[in-house]
């Protein structure tokens, strides 16, 4: 059972690909799995064999997770994490170091899901079933829950979409959703009024500027720290955001070409020595010199794959 703090304020965010290394990493056991249930049970069985574990709040690293943790502390709320590997988990839950994602990059099971005609949302439902977890909607509907600040990119909202779809409209006033314009399209229509109107103008607020990967969490932190809007009604919170961003211009975003993972990997190999294998320098090269678009989480997975090749 997921435990709540007495006052019932909740922050829900997504897990991160970057993790502290406490022990050997658990990976998805490759094999012939013809059903989602087989996939989920095989994965959970593999994780139970790990002898190393740490609390989730100490496992995940990166600005997005750090901002979510700081926001939860600021509102004295419970922190929950949507994990592709373990479903909806509390920050205090013990987890092994693992490598599994439904997105691209290292640890991806996207090809396994496609092979059986399943989506990331199907995987989420299968993991919850195996672990006996309640839905995200069930957590929001609990009477002791007063407010829920949900910050996730579009890929994670797509994964938990069915959970959100099960939440009746009458609970929308409990929700505050922080995501991108693409993420808003993954929010069920009856809940879209809970999406706060943040956009690229947030980059003009120096203390809250950052990358696309951490945009939802930065917006949520601004909402709480700069506006104190978590104490407001949903309608007043929306108005506060609109007022805060009014008059600001969107930053100019250079046009960047799309490229497949293999093409990006080839660019990284060619520039590896010149940039000393540095992930930050190679990402800057990719975006600023090669003018190739690549989300940070996706880049990280490709970079790890190339690093493994170069070390072999």
Beta strands, then each sheet from edge to edge (+ up, - down):
strand 1: 9-14
strand 2: 26-27
strand 3: 54-55
strand 4: 78-83
strand 5: 87-90
strand 6: 94-95
strand 7: 98-99
strand 8: 147-151
strand 9: 175-178
sheet 1: 5+ 4- 1- 8- 9-
sheet 2: 2+ 7+
sheet 3: 3+ 6-
end
